[in-house]
Amino acid sequence: MTPIKFGTDGWRGLIADDFTFDNLSKVALATANYFKRHKKIKNGIVIGYDSRFLSKEFAEATATVLANKGIKVILSDKISSTPMVSLLTTKLKAAGGIVITASHNPARYNGFKIKGDFGGPARPEMIEKVEKELKKVLKSKVAQAHSFEELLKKGAIKKIDFTEVYVEDIKTKIDIPLITSSGLKIAYDAMYGAGQGVFSQLVPPRAELRNSFNPSFGGTHPEPIPQNIRDLSSAVVMKGCDIGIATDGDADRIGAMDENGNFVDSHRIFAILLKYLVTEKHLTGEIAKSISVSQIINKMCEKYGLKLHETPVGFKYLCRLMTERNILIAAEESGGLGVRMHLPERDGIYIGLLLCEVMATRKRKLSELVEELMIEFGWHYFNRVDARMTEKEKQQTLAAYKKGIKSLAGYPVRRVQTTDGFKLFFDDAWVLMRASGTEPLIRFYAEADSVFKLNALLKAATEV
């Protein structure tokens, strides 16, 4: 049997290879054994699922295992996003949540995300305990005294409409009437993911893309990055929209396009929202960001007098801060943002609508909001390169960075940070090198005050 490997907040694998019903039942049993001791277990476990192949069936199989262990199960009655599961977990005061999803991974993958009772990604120590339970059950056969239908009939598994609860909750947190009355023209791209059929229940978009059931995701990865959402860029321009919003496979990440069809990355979205929450909403608190997020946030926090926390890459670190400190907004580089007024969780639809609220309130185009920030805090350009290499090449690159880099592309290194990988600081620029722990892959992130410097640094960083 292929080993079951847990990642950030759960387990992902290839469907019919390691992600099988047999392996899933063992992971579900290990999760049930962990949660059985939880103080809120009488309130049950919330289970949702995305639009991937067999996700509904995998969710039902998971529910069956948990219910056979005497755990009350609240199951989504249709496709649901990861933020929906987190929201329902908090509203029902459940012990935890499970989402059958592989997020932004290709269609061949599926996954098993675990959520804490606080409504966010499972903490590393939670995952470790589930893994310990898994070792105990790996070689045993999972006994099922009752079928899914029997458990549903007797009420041990209860189906409810997650979408309805989510939509009504969002209406209390976003100024929907302001957005609709402003005449803002929105294009929404669900990327065939779990956001399908949800956005239009909140704000009717002028254009909708990939807003239907297609488990193959149309042959692309459901990750809202420029190369995957070119059709959204075209639709924004052709339909005369003010903004384009895309959400990933489980709708917790966001990608955006301005009115000219230009991609607006999560760094700029973060900065726009931070400025709005502080200067327009007059909110305060602490700020958190991953090490790979723009230095513009550092400059903004310094100006606004806000304490800034910087974490290793991974929303689990940001989530912990959001549950332990008064974090106003937290974000990672890959399109995941969380806001105090909502959940300690990423939510692409909520963040997209909050961005629309900013535009409607300030009566500014998205490109104008970006330009305003750059004029005030300086121009920042960001890019990332994922370099696939042999394990030998990977180790050679790591060794070179460990030895020390004095300059790249003629730019002298001013200091080095090793919180997560190697982050090299230059004058008005930085480069971060992080190695994947599971693949022969190194990620290179860079930011600079000019596109020329950015490209030169990235090229040199990958050639070390």
Number of C-alpha atoms within 10 A of each C-alpha: 7 9 9 19 12 18 13 16 21 26 21 23 21 15 17 11 12 19 21 14 16 14 18 21 24 24 26 24 25 24 25 24 19 18 22 18 10 14 10 16 19 14 17 26 31 32 31 30 32 30 28 29 17 16 22 19 13 23 23 22 19 28 31 27 28 27 26 20 16 14 22 22 26 28 26 25 16 17 23 29 34 34 28 27 30 31 26 25 27 19 13 16 19 26 24 30 30 29 30 32 31 27 29 21 18 19 23 16 20 28 26 26 25 28 29 21 25 24 28 31 31 23 19 15 9 18 22 12 15 23 19 13 19 20 14 11 16 19 9 9 10 15 11 14 12 13 15 18 12 13 19 18 11 9 14 21 25 17 16 13 14 23 22 12 14 18 16 12 13 16 13 10 13 20 17 18 12 14 21 17 9 15 10 20 21 24 25 28 28 26 32 27 32 29 31 27 16 18 21 13 12 19 16 14 19 18 18 23 17 19 18 17 17 16 19 16 19 13 10 15 21 27 26 27 21 17 11 15 25 15 14 27 23 16 21 26 19 12 14 17 22 24 29 34 31 30 31 29 31 33 31 26 29 26 27 31 27 22 22 18 23 19 22 20 21 23 24 23 23 27 20 19 20 24 20 20 17 15 12 13 10 9 12 18 15 18 25 25 28 21 22 28 25 25 19 19 21 18 14 18 17 12 10 13 12 16 14 17 16 17 19 17 20 19 28 20 19 31 26 16 19 25 15 9 12 13 24 20 23 29 27 26 22 21 25 22 28 29 23 15 11 19 19 28 28 29 27 27 26 25 26 22 22 21 22 28 23 22 22 19 15 12 13 14 18 25 18 14 20 18 15 14 18 16 9 10 15 14 16 20 21 24 15 16 15 15 13 14 14 11 12 10 14 18 15 13 20 18 12 11 18 12 9 12 16 14 16 19 13 10 15 14 19 12 12 17 12 14 12 16 21 20 23 25 20 19 11 14 22 25 25 23 25 19 20 13 9 8 12 16 18 23 16 24 23 27 27 24 16 14 15 10 18 21 18 16 26 24 15 13 23 15 9 13
